[in-house]
């Protein structure tokens, strides 16, 4: 029965973590609007539209690379 209690606590903390991450993304999205940067490509013609967030992907990749390198530095 102890294993189920640990699993239940783990699931609760993971759920709270995901909810917290979602809240953080909402707050940061209001301050720094990613997805509408000058390097993002948007093409629309008739009923067809394509959105390719090139600048957003580059900035997120750079920030995540820096964060991972700082976190996992030996």
C-alpha positions in Angstrom: 0.0 0.0 0.0 3.0 2.3 0.6 3.9 2.2 -3.1 0.5 3.5 -4.1 0.8 6.4 -1.7 4.1 7.4 -3.2 2.7 7.1 -6.7 -0.2 9.3 -5.7 2.0 12.0 -4.2 4.3 11.9 -7.3 1.3 12.4 -9.6 0.0 15.2 -7.4 3.3 17.0 -7.5 3.7 16.5 -11.2 0.2 17.9 -11.8 1.0 20.9 -9.7 4.3 21.4 -11.5 2.6 21.3 -14.9 -0.1 23.7 -13.7 2.7 26.0 -12.4 4.5 25.8 -15.6 1.4 26.7 -17.5 0.8 29.7 -15.3 4.4 30.8 -15.8 4.0 30.6 -19.5 0.8 32.7 -19.4 2.5 35.4 -17.3 5.7 35.5 -19.5 3.5 35.5 -22.6 1.9 38.7 -21.5 5.2 40.4 -20.7 7.3 39.1 -23.7 5.0 38.1 -26.6 6.8 35.2 -28.3 5.4 34.1 -31.6 5.0 37.6 -33.0 8.6 38.5 -33.5 10.0 40.3 -36.7 11.7 37.1 -38.0 8.6 34.9 -37.8 7.2 34.0 -41.2 3.5 34.2 -41.9 2.0 33.5 -45.3 -1.7 33.7 -46.1 -3.5 33.3 -49.4 -7.2 32.6 -49.6 -8.2 29.8 -47.3 -4.5 28.7 -46.9 -2.2 30.0 -44.3 1.3 28.9 -43.0 3.0 30.2 -39.9 6.7 29.4 -39.3 8.0 31.0 -36.1 11.7 31.1 -37.1 12.9 33.9 -34.8 10.9 32.5 -31.9 12.4 29.0 -32.3 16.0 30.5 -32.5 15.5 32.6 -29.3 13.9 29.7 -27.4 16.7 27.3 -28.6 19.4 29.8 -27.4 17.7 30.3 -24.0 17.2 26.6 -23.4 20.7 25.8 -24.4 22.1 28.3 -22.0 19.8 27.1 -19.2 20.7 23.4 -19.7 24.4 24.2 -19.9 24.2 26.2 -16.6 22.1 23.5 -14.9 24.2 20.5 -16.0 27.6 22.1 -15.8 30.1 19.8 -14.0 
